[in-house]
Amino acid sequence: MEIETDKRIENTKETEQKEFLDTTIGKIVDAGLDFAISTFVPDLIEKPVSNLKDKLLSWDFNKEKETISSGALEQTKKSEENSGKEVDIGNVVANLKDFLKEEKTINSFSKIIDAAIKELVDKDKISSNVSKMVKEGKNAVVEKIKEKIDHELDGQIVYVEELKEQTEKWKNYYQEKDIKNMKAVSKKIDSLMKDIMPIDTILTEAKQIQNLQQLIENNNNQFDLSSTQLELAKMLA
């Protein structure tokens, strides 16, 4: 039973990390395509083509995106395993950057952009001459993709540092039994957790705080919780 529970927890964690990486990779692809369209066919932006970019990115790019996402997930796992008990977000970010910027991965990003531009040509949204221009200007598109990789992943370091600051604030307010400020900080913690890569050792304390905050609020903002309730807050994190 315990083994099955551990497997379910591990599967849930992997699913959450995969979803996070899928979203991040989607933002990176979006930035590359946005740059290509605005640079080489700026007039297209002015035409009534609402949701065109979203439609392009929802078409047959799953294979390349899955290749990038699966590789990024494996890289994240390795970073966690090599870090031991305390995962260094800086190390995770550095390793992910290396993977996403290596030639094989950049080629996958490039194929996605090429496929999107081809769809535009096939639907007569742009001419084949423009498609040729995009290919010739691919280096600029690749640089934009790399820039977006840095932006998205460097943001993780900022978010984690901010999370640490907010958890310390919450603990201080908890000692003072200042429920009003605890609630305010708890909301900030909740918001930050949604933007941070799901890595257990980074989020565990924040999850415990959220659980404890909820228990106190459910107890009419009273702090006289039982030892069982306090233990439960830790177990559910």
Summary of the structure (lengths in Angstrom):
residues: 237
radius of gyration: 22.3
end to end distance: 19.6
largest distance: 71.9
contacts: 676
relative contact order: 0.10
helix: 84%
strand: 0%
